[in-house]
């Protein structure tokens, strides 16, 4: 059970990386206007969810009994990373 939770936390943090990359690329996008920025952010969101679903499917295939623990840890880690990142950005300004 502990291994499932630790792997879920790791997968959630890895799933947050494309969102941060998309945000960084959006800030560097100077041409194309709002549509280009939104496309970059949506692409980051799609890649993030694809990673989360892939990790969850792999883990459910590996250990179906502890899959819910993995999934909850994954979602909570992604949520905590997003909230922590947002708070850090707000306090940094």
PyMOL Python script that loads the backbone (N, CA, C, O; Angstrom):
from pymol import cmd

cmd.read_pdbstr("""\
ATOM      1  N   UNK A   1       0.818  -1.193   0.000  1.00  0.00           N
ATOM      2  CA  UNK A   1       0.000   0.000   0.000  1.00  0.00           C
ATOM      3  C   UNK A   1       0.863   1.259   0.000  1.00  0.00           C
ATOM      4  O   UNK A   1       0.563   2.218  -0.710  1.00  0.00           O
ATOM      5  N   UNK A   2       1.928   1.258   0.789  1.00  0.00           N
ATOM      6  CA  UNK A   2       2.810   2.425   0.864  1.00  0.00           C
ATOM      7  C   UNK A   2       3.494   2.650  -0.475  1.00  0.00           C
ATOM      8  O   UNK A   2       3.651   3.790  -0.913  1.00  0.00           O
ATOM      9  N   UNK A   3       3.899   1.568  -1.125  1.00  0.00           N
ATOM     10  CA  UNK A   3       4.548   1.686  -2.435  1.00  0.00           C
ATOM     11  C   UNK A   3       3.576   2.265  -3.457  1.00  0.00           C
ATOM     12  O   UNK A   3       3.971   3.082  -4.288  1.00  0.00           O
ATOM     13  N   UNK A   4       2.325   1.858  -3.408  1.00  0.00           N
ATOM     14  CA  UNK A   4       1.321   2.388  -4.337  1.00  0.00           C
ATOM     15  C   UNK A   4       1.134   3.886  -4.122  1.00  0.00           C
ATOM     16  O   UNK A   4       1.010   4.638  -5.089  1.00  0.00           O
ATOM     17  N   UNK A   5       1.112   4.322  -2.875  1.00  0.00           N
ATOM     18  CA  UNK A   5       0.934   5.740  -2.584  1.00  0.00           C
ATOM     19  C   UNK A   5       2.153   6.538  -3.022  1.00  0.00           C
ATOM     20  O   UNK A   5       2.014   7.612  -3.607  1.00  0.00           O
ATOM     21  N   UNK A   6       3.346   6.024  -2.743  1.00  0.00           N
ATOM     22  CA  UNK A   6       4.561   6.725  -3.164  1.00  0.00           C
ATOM     23  C   UNK A   6       4.662   6.825  -4.679  1.00  0.00           C
ATOM     24  O   UNK A   6       5.045   7.868  -5.210  1.00  0.00           O
ATOM     25  N   UNK A   7       4.322   5.745  -5.377  1.00  0.00           N
ATOM     26  CA  UNK A   7       4.339   5.783  -6.834  1.00  0.00           C
ATOM     27  C   UNK A   7       3.264   6.725  -7.377  1.00  0.00           C
ATOM     28  O   UNK A   7       3.475   7.387  -8.394  1.00  0.00           O
ATOM     29  N   UNK A   8       2.117   6.788  -6.706  1.00  0.00           N
ATOM     30  CA  UNK A   8       1.067   7.712  -7.104  1.00  0.00           C
ATOM     31  C   UNK A   8       1.485   9.166  -6.942  1.00  0.00           C
ATOM     32  O   UNK A   8       1.202  10.001  -7.801  1.00  0.00           O
ATOM     33  N   UNK A   9       2.152   9.461  -5.846  1.00  0.00           N
ATOM     34  CA  UNK A   9       2.660  10.823  -5.631  1.00  0.00           C
ATOM     35  C   UNK A   9       3.677  11.175  -6.705  1.00  0.00           C
ATOM     36  O   UNK A   9       3.641  12.273  -7.262  1.00  0.00           O
ATOM     37  N   UNK A  10       4.575  10.260  -6.997  1.00  0.00           N
ATOM     38  CA  UNK A  10       5.572  10.495  -8.039  1.00  0.00           C
ATOM     39  C   UNK A  10       4.908  10.711  -9.396  1.00  0.00           C
ATOM     40  O   UNK A  10       5.294  11.615 -10.137  1.00  0.00           O
ATOM     41  N   UNK A  11       3.917   9.895  -9.724  1.00  0.00           N
ATOM     42  CA  UNK A  11       3.213  10.036 -10.996  1.00  0.00           C
ATOM     43  C   UNK A  11       2.458  11.363 -11.056  1.00  0.00           C
ATOM     44  O   UNK A  11       2.408  11.993 -12.113  1.00  0.00           O
ATOM     45  N   UNK A  12       1.879  11.792  -9.955  1.00  0.00           N
ATOM     46  CA  UNK A  12       1.183  13.075  -9.919  1.00  0.00           C
ATOM     47  C   UNK A  12       2.119  14.251 -10.132  1.00  0.00           C
ATOM     48  O   UNK A  12       1.772  15.213 -10.817  1.00  0.00           O
ATOM     49  N   UNK A  13       3.301  14.173  -9.548  1.00  0.00           N
ATOM     50  CA  UNK A  13       4.284  15.238  -9.736  1.00  0.00           C
ATOM     51  C   UNK A  13       4.809  15.264 -11.167  1.00  0.00           C
ATOM     52  O   UNK A  13       5.023  16.336 -11.733  1.00  0.00           O
ATOM     53  N   UNK A  14       5.018  14.086 -11.750  1.00  0.00           N
ATOM     54  CA  UNK A  14       5.458  14.015 -13.147  1.00  0.00           C
ATOM     55  C   UNK A  14       4.348  14.539 -14.059  1.00  0.00           C
ATOM     56  O   UNK A  14       4.627  15.185 -15.070  1.00  0.00           O
ATOM     57  N   UNK A  15       3.105  14.267 -13.710  1.00  0.00           N
ATOM     58  CA  UNK A  15       1.985  14.767 -14.494  1.00  0.00           C
ATOM     59  C   UNK A  15       1.823  16.272 -14.420  1.00  0.00           C
ATOM     60  O   UNK A  15       1.178  16.858 -15.289  1.00  0.00           O
ATOM     61  N   UNK A  16       2.380  16.906 -13.423  1.00  0.00           N
ATOM     62  CA  UNK A  16       2.298  18.364 -13.291  1.00  0.00           C
ATOM     63  C   UNK A  16       3.335  19.076 -14.154  1.00  0.00           C
ATOM     64  O   UNK A  16       3.156  20.248 -14.483  1.00  0.00           O
ATOM     65  N   UNK A  17       4.398  18.401 -14.520  1.00  0.00           N
ATOM     66  CA  UNK A  17       5.485  19.018 -15.284  1.00  0.00           C
ATOM     67  C   UNK A  17       5.007  19.606 -16.619  1.00  0.00           C
ATOM     68  O   UNK A  17       5.388  20.736 -16.927  1.00  0.00           O
ATOM     69  N   UNK A  18       4.196  18.911 -17.431  1.00  0.00           N
ATOM     70  CA  UNK A  18       3.750  19.533 -18.687  1.00  0.00           C
ATOM     71  C   UNK A  18       2.948  20.817 -18.484  1.00  0.00           C
ATOM     72  O   UNK A  18       2.978  21.702 -19.339  1.00  0.00           O
ATOM     73  N   UNK A  19       2.245  20.925 -17.384  1.00  0.00           N
ATOM     74  CA  UNK A  19       1.508  22.160 -17.117  1.00  0.00           C
ATOM     75  C   UNK A  19       2.460  23.327 -16.860  1.00  0.00           C
ATOM     76  O   UNK A  19       2.220  24.439 -17.331  1.00  0.00           O
ATOM     77  N   UNK A  20       3.522  23.080 -16.126  1.00  0.00           N
ATOM     78  CA  UNK A  20       4.509  24.129 -15.856  1.00  0.00           C
ATOM     79  C   UNK A  20       5.231  24.512 -17.146  1.00  0.00           C
ATOM     80  O   UNK A  20       5.468  25.693 -17.403  1.00  0.00           O
ATOM     81  N   UNK A  21       5.575  23.522 -17.946  1.00  0.00           N
ATOM     82  CA  UNK A  21       6.240  23.805 -19.220  1.00  0.00           C
ATOM     83  C   UNK A  21       5.324  24.619 -20.123  1.00  0.00           C
ATOM     84  O   UNK A  21       5.774  25.567 -20.766  1.00  0.00           O
ATOM     85  N   UNK A  22       4.045  24.260 -20.180  1.00  0.00           N
ATOM     86  CA  UNK A  22       3.096  25.025 -20.979  1.00  0.00           C
ATOM     87  C   UNK A  22       2.973  26.460 -20.504  1.00  0.00           C
ATOM     88  O   UNK A  22       2.876  27.377 -21.320  1.00  0.00           O
ATOM     89  N   UNK A  23       2.976  26.665 -19.196  1.00  0.00           N
ATOM     90  CA  UNK A  23       2.900  28.017 -18.654  1.00  0.00           C
ATOM     91  C   UNK A  23       4.144  28.822 -19.002  1.00  0.00           C
ATOM     92  O   UNK A  23       4.048  29.995 -19.364  1.00  0.00           O
ATOM     93  N   UNK A  24       5.300  28.202 -18.893  1.00  0.00           N
ATOM     94  CA  UNK A  24       6.547  28.899 -19.235  1.00  0.00           C
ATOM     95  C   UNK A  24       6.576  29.257 -20.719  1.00  0.00           C
ATOM     96  O   UNK A  24       7.001  30.353 -21.084  1.00  0.00           O
ATOM     97  N   UNK A  25       6.120  28.328 -21.584  1.00  0.00           N
ATOM     98  CA  UNK A  25       6.090  28.617 -23.015  1.00  0.00           C
ATOM     99  C   UNK A  25       5.070  29.701 -23.349  1.00  0.00           C
ATOM    100  O   UNK A  25       5.280  30.488 -24.271  1.00  0.00           O
ATOM    101  N   UNK A  26       3.984  29.746 -22.616  1.00  0.00           N
ATOM    102  CA  UNK A  26       2.974  30.776 -22.845  1.00  0.00           C
ATOM    103  C   UNK A  26       3.531  32.159 -22.532  1.00  0.00           C
ATOM    104  O   UNK A  26       3.240  33.126 -23.236  1.00  0.00           O
ATOM    105  N   UNK A  27       4.317  32.247 -21.495  1.00  0.00           N
ATOM    106  CA  UNK A  27       4.894  33.545 -21.146  1.00  0.00           C
ATOM    107  C   UNK A  27       5.904  34.009 -22.182  1.00  0.00           C
ATOM    108  O   UNK A  27       6.122  35.212 -22.329  1.00  0.00           O
ATOM    109  N   UNK A  28       6.528  33.082 -22.905  1.00  0.00           N
ATOM    110  CA  UNK A  28       7.510  33.431 -23.938  1.00  0.00           C
ATOM    111  C   UNK A  28       6.872  33.695 -25.295  1.00  0.00           C
ATOM    112  O   UNK A  28       7.523  34.244 -26.184  1.00  0.00           O
ATOM    113  N   UNK A  29       5.617  33.314 -25.469  1.00  0.00           N
ATOM    114  CA  UNK A  29       4.942  33.502 -26.747  1.00  0.00           C
ATOM    115  C   UNK A  29       4.592  34.971 -26.904  1.00  0.00           C
ATOM    116  O   UNK A  29       3.777  35.510 -26.155  1.00  0.00           O
ATOM    117  N   UNK A  30       5.217  35.618 -27.888  1.00  0.00           N
ATOM    118  CA  UNK A  30       4.977  37.042 -28.106  1.00  0.00           C
ATOM    119  C   UNK A  30       4.113  37.287 -29.326  1.00  0.00           C
ATOM    120  O   UNK A  30       3.451  38.322 -29.411  1.00  0.00           O
ATOM    121  N   UNK A  31       4.103  36.371 -30.263  1.00  0.00           N
ATOM    122  CA  UNK A  31       3.283  36.556 -31.464  1.00  0.00           C
ATOM    123  C   UNK A  31       2.161  35.525 -31.483  1.00  0.00           C
ATOM    124  O   UNK A  31       2.267  34.468 -30.860  1.00  0.00           O
ATOM    125  N   UNK A  32       1.116  35.832 -32.181  1.00  0.00           N
ATOM    126  CA  UNK A  32       0.004  34.891 -32.264  1.00  0.00           C
ATOM    127  C   UNK A  32      -1.148  35.247 -31.359  1.00  0.00           C
ATOM    128  O   UNK A  32      -2.241  34.705 -31.521  1.00  0.00           O
ATOM    129  N   UNK A  33      -0.943  36.136 -30.417  1.00  0.00           N
ATOM    130  CA  UNK A  33      -2.028  36.598 -29.563  1.00  0.00           C
ATOM    131  C   UNK A  33      -2.502  35.571 -28.557  1.00  0.00           C
ATOM    132  O   UNK A  33      -1.776  34.653 -28.176  1.00  0.00           O
ATOM    133  N   UNK A  34      -3.730  35.753 -28.143  1.00  0.00           N
ATOM    134  CA  UNK A  34      -4.322  34.930 -27.106  1.00  0.00           C
ATOM    135  C   UNK A  34      -4.545  33.498 -27.566  1.00  0.00           C
ATOM    136  O   UNK A  34      -4.411  32.563 -26.777  1.00  0.00           O
ATOM    137  N   UNK A  35      -4.882  33.322 -28.833  1.00  0.00           N
ATOM    138  CA  UNK A  35      -5.158  31.976 -29.345  1.00  0.00           C
ATOM    139  C   UNK A  35      -3.921  31.087 -29.246  1.00  0.00           C
ATOM    140  O   UNK A  35      -4.030  29.920 -28.871  1.00  0.00           O
ATOM    141  N   UNK A  36      -2.760  31.619 -29.574  1.00  0.00           N
ATOM    142  CA  UNK A  36      -1.530  30.830 -29.490  1.00  0.00           C
ATOM    143  C   UNK A  36      -1.228  30.454 -28.051  1.00  0.00           C
ATOM    144  O   UNK A  36      -0.801  29.331 -27.781  1.00  0.00           O
ATOM    145  N   UNK A  37      -1.442  31.371 -27.131  1.00  0.00           N
ATOM    146  CA  UNK A  37      -1.195  31.081 -25.724  1.00  0.00           C
ATOM    147  C   UNK A  37      -2.142  29.998 -25.214  1.00  0.00           C
ATOM    148  O   UNK A  37      -1.733  29.103 -24.474  1.00  0.00           O
ATOM    149  N   UNK A  38      -3.395  30.085 -25.611  1.00  0.00           N
ATOM    150  CA  UNK A  38      -4.374  29.088 -25.167  1.00  0.00           C
ATOM    151  C   UNK A  38      -4.078  27.716 -25.760  1.00  0.00           C
ATOM    152  O   UNK A  38      -4.269  26.701 -25.090  1.00  0.00           O
ATOM    153  N   UNK A  39      -3.619  27.672 -26.995  1.00  0.00           N
ATOM    154  CA  UNK A  39      -3.281  26.388 -27.614  1.00  0.00           C
ATOM    155  C   UNK A  39      -2.127  25.737 -26.869  1.00  0.00           C
ATOM    156  O   UNK A  39      -2.140  24.530 -26.631  1.00  0.00           O
ATOM    157  N   UNK A  40      -1.135  26.530 -26.500  1.00  0.00           N
ATOM    158  CA  UNK A  40       0.008  25.990 -25.760  1.00  0.00           C
ATOM    159  C   UNK A  40      -0.433  25.462 -24.398  1.00  0.00           C
ATOM    160  O   UNK A  40      -0.004  24.384 -23.985  1.00  0.00           O
ATOM    161  N   UNK A  41      -1.278  26.202 -23.703  1.00  0.00           N
ATOM    162  CA  UNK A  41      -1.767  25.755 -22.400  1.00  0.00           C
ATOM    163  C   UNK A  41      -2.644  24.507 -22.518  1.00  0.00           C
ATOM    164  O   UNK A  41      -2.542  23.599 -21.693  1.00  0.00           O
ATOM    165  N   UNK A  42      -3.495  24.457 -23.526  1.00  0.00           N
ATOM    166  CA  UNK A  42      -4.348  23.285 -23.722  1.00  0.00           C
ATOM    167  C   UNK A  42      -3.518  22.058 -24.081  1.00  0.00           C
ATOM    168  O   UNK A  42      -3.831  20.950 -23.646  1.00  0.00           O
ATOM    169  N   UNK A  43      -2.469  22.245 -24.866  1.00  0.00           N
ATOM    170  CA  UNK A  43      -1.576  21.135 -25.194  1.00  0.00           C
ATOM    171  C   UNK A  43      -0.890  20.610 -23.937  1.00  0.00           C
ATOM    172  O   UNK A  43      -0.757  19.399 -23.762  1.00  0.00           O
ATOM    173  N   UNK A  44      -0.458  21.508 -23.070  1.00  0.00           N
ATOM    174  CA  UNK A  44       0.135  21.091 -21.798  1.00  0.00           C
ATOM    175  C   UNK A  44      -0.855  20.334 -20.934  1.00  0.00           C
ATOM    176  O   UNK A  44      -0.489  19.362 -20.274  1.00  0.00           O
ATOM    177  N   UNK A  45      -2.101  20.770 -20.932  1.00  0.00           N
ATOM    178  CA  UNK A  45      -3.146  20.099 -20.156  1.00  0.00           C
ATOM    179  C   UNK A  45      -3.437  18.704 -20.707  1.00  0.00           C
ATOM    180  O   UNK A  45      -3.600  17.752 -19.944  1.00  0.00           O
ATOM    181  N   UNK A  46      -3.501  18.589 -22.029  1.00  0.00           N
ATOM    182  CA  UNK A  46      -3.762  17.283 -22.655  1.00  0.00           C
ATOM    183  C   UNK A  46      -2.619  16.310 -22.379  1.00  0.00           C
ATOM    184  O   UNK A  46      -2.854  15.143 -22.066  1.00  0.00           O
ATOM    185  N   UNK A  47      -1.391  16.789 -22.494  1.00  0.00           N
ATOM    186  CA  UNK A  47      -0.237  15.921 -22.220  1.00  0.00           C
ATOM    187  C   UNK A  47      -0.223  15.506 -20.752  1.00  0.00           C
ATOM    188  O   UNK A  47       0.084  14.358 -20.432  1.00  0.00           O
ATOM    189  N   UNK A  48      -0.553  16.431 -19.868  1.00  0.00           N
ATOM    190  CA  UNK A  48      -0.586  16.117 -18.445  1.00  0.00           C
ATOM    191  C   UNK A  48      -1.611  15.023 -18.146  1.00  0.00           C
ATOM    192  O   UNK A  48      -1.299  14.050 -17.459  1.00  0.00           O
ATOM    193  N   UNK A  49      -2.829  15.178 -18.659  1.00  0.00           N
ATOM    194  CA  UNK A  49      -3.855  14.166 -18.421  1.00  0.00           C
ATOM    195  C   UNK A  49      -3.520  12.842 -19.099  1.00  0.00           C
ATOM    196  O   UNK A  49      -3.835  11.778 -18.567  1.00  0.00           O
ATOM    197  N   UNK A  50      -2.889  12.896 -20.260  1.00  0.00           N
ATOM    198  CA  UNK A  50      -2.484  11.657 -20.930  1.00  0.00           C
ATOM    199  C   UNK A  50      -1.463  10.897 -20.081  1.00  0.00           C
ATOM    200  O   UNK A  50      -1.532   9.673 -19.966  1.00  0.00           O
ATOM    201  N   UNK A  51      -0.526  11.624 -19.494  1.00  0.00           N
ATOM    202  CA  UNK A  51       0.451  10.982 -18.609  1.00  0.00           C
ATOM    203  C   UNK A  51      -0.232  10.376 -17.386  1.00  0.00           C
ATOM    204  O   UNK A  51       0.075   9.251 -16.994  1.00  0.00           O
ATOM    205  N   UNK A  52      -1.152  11.117 -16.788  1.00  0.00           N
ATOM    206  CA  UNK A  52      -1.850  10.615 -15.602  1.00  0.00           C
ATOM    207  C   UNK A  52      -2.658   9.360 -15.927  1.00  0.00           C
ATOM    208  O   UNK A  52      -2.629   8.390 -15.170  1.00  0.00           O
ATOM    209  N   UNK A  53      -3.373   9.377 -17.044  1.00  0.00           N
ATOM    210  CA  UNK A  53      -4.149   8.201 -17.428  1.00  0.00           C
ATOM    211  C   UNK A  53      -3.247   7.021 -17.765  1.00  0.00           C
ATOM    212  O   UNK A  53      -3.569   5.879 -17.435  1.00  0.00           O
ATOM    213  N   UNK A  54      -2.123   7.289 -18.418  1.00  0.00           N
ATOM    214  CA  UNK A  54      -1.202   6.206 -18.769  1.00  0.00           C
ATOM    215  C   UNK A  54      -0.600   5.578 -17.511  1.00  0.00           C
ATOM    216  O   UNK A  54      -0.524   4.354 -17.398  1.00  0.00           O
ATOM    217  N   UNK A  55      -0.176   6.417 -16.571  1.00  0.00           N
ATOM    218  CA  UNK A  55       0.372   5.883 -15.322  1.00  0.00           C
ATOM    219  C   UNK A  55      -0.673   5.075 -14.560  1.00  0.00           C
ATOM    220  O   UNK A  55      -0.374   4.009 -14.022  1.00  0.00           O
ATOM    221  N   UNK A  56      -1.909   5.592 -14.518  1.00  0.00           N
ATOM    222  CA  UNK A  56      -2.974   4.883 -13.812  1.00  0.00           C
ATOM    223  C   UNK A  56      -3.283   3.547 -14.489  1.00  0.00           C
ATOM    224  O   UNK A  56      -3.466   2.536 -13.810  1.00  0.00           O
ATOM    225  N   UNK A  57      -3.341   3.536 -15.811  1.00  0.00           N
ATOM    226  CA  UNK A  57      -3.619   2.283 -16.528  1.00  0.00           C
ATOM    227  C   UNK A  57      -2.503   1.272 -16.313  1.00  0.00           C
ATOM    228  O   UNK A  57      -2.768   0.083 -16.131  1.00  0.00           O
ATOM    229  N   UNK A  58      -1.263   1.733 -16.333  1.00  0.00           N
ATOM    230  CA  UNK A  58      -0.137   0.824 -16.086  1.00  0.00           C
ATOM    231  C   UNK A  58      -0.186   0.253 -14.676  1.00  0.00           C
ATOM    232  O   UNK A  58       0.052  -0.938 -14.472  1.00  0.00           O
ATOM    233  N   UNK A  59      -0.495   1.102 -13.712  1.00  0.00           N
ATOM    234  CA  UNK A  59      -0.523   0.603 -12.343  1.00  0.00           C
ATOM    235  C   UNK A  59      -1.700  -0.325 -12.103  1.00  0.00           C
ATOM    236  O   UNK A  59      -1.558  -1.332 -11.409  1.00  0.00           O
ATOM    237  N   UNK A  60      -2.867  -0.003 -12.666  1.00  0.00           N
ATOM    238  CA  UNK A  60      -4.015  -0.895 -12.523  1.00  0.00           C
ATOM    239  C   UNK A  60      -3.736  -2.247 -13.164  1.00  0.00           C
ATOM    240  O   UNK A  60      -4.197  -3.276 -12.672  1.00  0.00           O
ATOM    241  N   UNK A  61      -2.984  -2.250 -14.258  1.00  0.00           N
ATOM    242  CA  UNK A  61      -2.602  -3.513 -14.871  1.00  0.00           C
ATOM    243  C   UNK A  61      -1.601  -4.294 -14.036  1.00  0.00           C
ATOM    244  O   UNK A  61      -1.589  -5.525 -14.042  1.00  0.00           O
ATOM    245  N   UNK A  62      -0.759  -3.556 -13.315  1.00  0.00           N
ATOM    246  CA  UNK A  62       0.265  -4.198 -12.489  1.00  0.00           C
ATOM    247  C   UNK A  62      -0.322  -4.705 -11.172  1.00  0.00           C
ATOM    248  O   UNK A  62      -0.082  -5.850 -10.789  1.00  0.00           O
ATOM    249  N   UNK A  63      -1.087  -3.865 -10.478  1.00  0.00           N
ATOM    250  CA  UNK A  63      -1.624  -4.217  -9.160  1.00  0.00           C
ATOM    251  C   UNK A  63      -3.034  -3.636  -9.020  1.00  0.00           C
ATOM    252  O   UNK A  63      -3.216  -2.517  -8.542  1.00  0.00           O
ATOM    253  N   UNK A  64      -4.005  -4.407  -9.438  1.00  0.00           N
ATOM    254  CA  UNK A  64      -5.385  -3.941  -9.467  1.00  0.00           C
ATOM    255  C   UNK A  64      -5.942  -3.677  -8.063  1.00  0.00           C
ATOM    256  O   UNK A  64      -6.784  -2.796  -7.893  1.00  0.00           O
ATOM    257  N   UNK A  65      -5.489  -4.416  -7.074  1.00  0.00           N
ATOM    258  CA  UNK A  65      -6.020  -4.274  -5.713  1.00  0.00           C
ATOM    259  C   UNK A  65      -5.667  -2.932  -5.074  1.00  0.00           C
ATOM    260  O   UNK A  65      -6.451  -2.397  -4.291  1.00  0.00           O
ATOM    261  N   UNK A  66      -4.524  -2.397  -5.392  1.00  0.00           N
ATOM    262  CA  UNK A  66      -4.085  -1.134  -4.791  1.00  0.00           C
ATOM    263  C   UNK A  66      -4.197   0.038  -5.768  1.00  0.00           C
ATOM    264  O   UNK A  66      -3.602   1.093  -5.548  1.00  0.00           O
ATOM    265  N   UNK A  67      -4.943  -0.147  -6.823  1.00  0.00           N
ATOM    266  CA  UNK A  67      -5.076   0.882  -7.847  1.00  0.00           C
ATOM    267  C   UNK A  67      -5.766   2.143  -7.360  1.00  0.00           C
ATOM    268  O   UNK A  67      -5.393   3.245  -7.762  1.00  0.00           O
ATOM    269  N   UNK A  68      -6.760   2.003  -6.508  1.00  0.00           N
ATOM    270  CA  UNK A  68      -7.470   3.177  -5.999  1.00  0.00           C
ATOM    271  C   UNK A  68      -6.550   4.038  -5.129  1.00  0.00           C
ATOM    272  O   UNK A  68      -6.604   5.266  -5.195  1.00  0.00           O
ATOM    273  N   UNK A  69      -5.721   3.408  -4.330  1.00  0.00           N
ATOM    274  CA  UNK A  69      -4.768   4.162  -3.504  1.00  0.00           C
ATOM    275  C   UNK A  69      -3.792   4.928  -4.395  1.00  0.00           C
ATOM    276  O   UNK A  69      -3.469   6.085  -4.124  1.00  0.00           O
ATOM    277  N   UNK A  70      -3.329   4.275  -5.455  1.00  0.00           N
ATOM    278  CA  UNK A  70      -2.434   4.928  -6.403  1.00  0.00           C
ATOM    279  C   UNK A  70      -3.127   6.119  -7.057  1.00  0.00           C
ATOM    280  O   UNK A  70      -2.554   7.204  -7.151  1.00  0.00           O
ATOM    281  N   UNK A  71      -4.348   5.912  -7.502  1.00  0.00           N
ATOM    282  CA  UNK A  71      -5.091   6.953  -8.202  1.00  0.00           C
ATOM    283  C   UNK A  71      -5.372   8.154  -7.297  1.00  0.00           C
ATOM    284  O   UNK A  71      -5.223   9.300  -7.722  1.00  0.00           O
ATOM    285  N   UNK A  72      -5.775   7.897  -6.062  1.00  0.00           N
ATOM    286  CA  UNK A  72      -6.021   8.997  -5.131  1.00  0.00           C
ATOM    287  C   UNK A  72      -4.735   9.757  -4.808  1.00  0.00           C
ATOM    288  O   UNK A  72      -4.741  10.986  -4.733  1.00  0.00           O
ATOM    289  N   UNK A  73      -3.645   9.038  -4.618  1.00  0.00           N
ATOM    290  CA  UNK A  73      -2.368   9.703  -4.346  1.00  0.00           C
ATOM    291  C   UNK A  73      -1.920  10.525  -5.551  1.00  0.00           C
ATOM    292  O   UNK A  73      -1.359  11.611  -5.398  1.00  0.00           O
ATOM    293  N   UNK A  74      -2.168  10.007  -6.732  1.00  0.00           N
ATOM    294  CA  UNK A  74      -1.790  10.711  -7.959  1.00  0.00           C
ATOM    295  C   UNK A  74      -2.564  12.024  -8.092  1.00  0.00           C
ATOM    296  O   UNK A  74      -1.985  13.071  -8.382  1.00  0.00           O
ATOM    297  N   UNK A  75      -3.862  11.955  -7.878  1.00  0.00           N
ATOM    298  CA  UNK A  75      -4.713  13.148  -8.000  1.00  0.00           C
ATOM    299  C   UNK A  75      -4.390  14.159  -6.904  1.00  0.00           C
ATOM    300  O   UNK A  75      -4.317  15.359  -7.170  1.00  0.00           O
ATOM    301  N   UNK A  76      -4.201  13.693  -5.698  1.00  0.00           N
ATOM    302  CA  UNK A  76      -3.881  14.606  -4.600  1.00  0.00           C
ATOM    303  C   UNK A  76      -2.511  15.258  -4.786  1.00  0.00           C
ATOM    304  O   UNK A  76      -2.339  16.436  -4.470  1.00  0.00           O
ATOM    305  N   UNK A  77      -1.545  14.509  -5.293  1.00  0.00           N
ATOM    306  CA  UNK A  77      -0.213  15.077  -5.534  1.00  0.00           C
ATOM    307  C   UNK A  77      -0.267  16.131  -6.628  1.00  0.00           C
ATOM    308  O   UNK A  77       0.363  17.181  -6.505  1.00  0.00           O
ATOM    309  N   UNK A  78      -1.014  15.865  -7.700  1.00  0.00           N
ATOM    310  CA  UNK A  78      -1.150  16.851  -8.774  1.00  0.00           C
ATOM    311  C   UNK A  78      -1.845  18.102  -8.254  1.00  0.00           C
ATOM    312  O   UNK A  78      -1.420  19.216  -8.562  1.00  0.00           O
ATOM    313  N   UNK A  79      -2.891  17.937  -7.482  1.00  0.00           N
ATOM    314  CA  UNK A  79      -3.618  19.081  -6.924  1.00  0.00           C
ATOM    315  C   UNK A  79      -2.746  19.881  -5.961  1.00  0.00           C
ATOM    316  O   UNK A  79      -2.730  21.111  -6.009  1.00  0.00           O
ATOM    317  N   UNK A  80      -2.030  19.194  -5.098  1.00  0.00           N
ATOM    318  CA  UNK A  80      -1.156  19.878  -4.142  1.00  0.00           C
ATOM    319  C   UNK A  80      -0.026  20.608  -4.867  1.00  0.00           C
ATOM    320  O   UNK A  80       0.345  21.715  -4.478  1.00  0.00           O
ATOM    321  N   UNK A  81       0.519  19.999  -5.913  1.00  0.00           N
ATOM    322  CA  UNK A  81       1.576  20.663  -6.684  1.00  0.00           C
ATOM    323  C   UNK A  81       1.041  21.911  -7.364  1.00  0.00           C
ATOM    324  O   UNK A  81       1.719  22.939  -7.385  1.00  0.00           O
ATOM    325  N   UNK A  82      -0.153  21.841  -7.916  1.00  0.00           N
ATOM    326  CA  UNK A  82      -0.734  23.004  -8.587  1.00  0.00           C
ATOM    327  C   UNK A  82      -1.030  24.123  -7.595  1.00  0.00           C
ATOM    328  O   UNK A  82      -0.758  25.290  -7.878  1.00  0.00           O
ATOM    329  N   UNK A  83      -1.584  23.778  -6.436  1.00  0.00           N
ATOM    330  CA  UNK A  83      -1.878  24.790  -5.422  1.00  0.00           C
ATOM    331  C   UNK A  83      -0.584  25.389  -4.878  1.00  0.00           C
ATOM    332  O   UNK A  83      -0.480  26.604  -4.711  1.00  0.00           O
ATOM    333  N   UNK A  84       0.395  24.538  -4.605  1.00  0.00           N
ATOM    334  CA  UNK A  84       1.682  25.028  -4.116  1.00  0.00           C
ATOM    335  C   UNK A  84       2.380  25.921  -5.128  1.00  0.00           C
ATOM    336  O   UNK A  84       2.966  26.940  -4.761  1.00  0.00           O
ATOM    337  N   UNK A  85       2.320  25.548  -6.391  1.00  0.00           N
ATOM    338  CA  UNK A  85       2.942  26.359  -7.438  1.00  0.00           C
ATOM    339  C   UNK A  85       2.253  27.718  -7.550  1.00  0.00           C
ATOM    340  O   UNK A  85       2.922  28.742  -7.686  1.00  0.00           O
ATOM    341  N   UNK A  86       0.934  27.730  -7.493  1.00  0.00           N
ATOM    342  CA  UNK A  86       0.188  28.986  -7.578  1.00  0.00           C
ATOM    343  C   UNK A  86       0.489  29.891  -6.389  1.00  0.00           C
ATOM    344  O   UNK A  86       0.671  31.097  -6.555  1.00  0.00           O
ATOM    345  N   UNK A  87       0.540  29.319  -5.203  1.00  0.00           N
ATOM    346  CA  UNK A  87       0.868  30.114  -4.017  1.00  0.00           C
ATOM    347  C   UNK A  87       2.291  30.657  -4.092  1.00  0.00           C
ATOM    348  O   UNK A  87       2.544  31.802  -3.720  1.00  0.00           O
ATOM    349  N   UNK A  88       3.205  29.845  -4.567  1.00  0.00           N
ATOM    350  CA  UNK A  88       4.596  30.284  -4.701  1.00  0.00           C
ATOM    351  C   UNK A  88       4.696  31.429  -5.701  1.00  0.00           C
ATOM    352  O   UNK A  88       5.431  32.391  -5.476  1.00  0.00           O
ATOM    353  N   UNK A  89       3.959  31.326  -6.805  1.00  0.00           N
ATOM    354  CA  UNK A  89       3.977  32.407  -7.808  1.00  0.00           C
ATOM    355  C   UNK A  89       3.373  33.689  -7.234  1.00  0.00           C
ATOM    356  O   UNK A  89       3.875  34.781  -7.501  1.00  0.00           O
ATOM    357  N   UNK A  90       2.308  33.567  -6.454  1.00  0.00           N
ATOM    358  CA  UNK A  90       1.680  34.752  -5.881  1.00  0.00           C
ATOM    359  C   UNK A  90       2.576  35.414  -4.838  1.00  0.00           C
ATOM    360  O   UNK A  90       2.666  36.641  -4.787  1.00  0.00           O
ATOM    361  N   UNK A  91       3.235  34.610  -4.010  1.00  0.00           N
ATOM    362  CA  UNK A  91       4.092  35.165  -2.959  1.00  0.00           C
ATOM    363  C   UNK A  91       5.394  35.715  -3.532  1.00  0.00           C
ATOM    364  O   UNK A  91       6.009  36.599  -2.936  1.00  0.00           O
ATOM    365  N   UNK A  92       5.807  35.210  -4.658  1.00  0.00           N
ATOM    366  CA  UNK A  92       7.048  35.668  -5.277  1.00  0.00           C
ATOM    367  C   UNK A  92       6.912  37.068  -5.839  1.00  0.00           C
ATOM    368  O   UNK A  92       7.901  37.794  -5.944  1.00  0.00           O
ATOM    369  N   UNK A  93       5.708  37.454  -6.199  1.00  0.00           N
ATOM    370  CA  UNK A  93       5.489  38.785  -6.794  1.00  0.00           C
ATOM    371  C   UNK A  93       5.389  39.777  -5.724  1.00  0.00           C
ATOM    372  O   UNK A  93       5.205  40.963  -5.997  1.00  0.00           O
TER     373      UNK A  93
END
""", "prot")
cmd.dss("prot")
cmd.show_as("cartoon", "prot")
cmd.util.cbc("prot")
cmd.orient("prot")
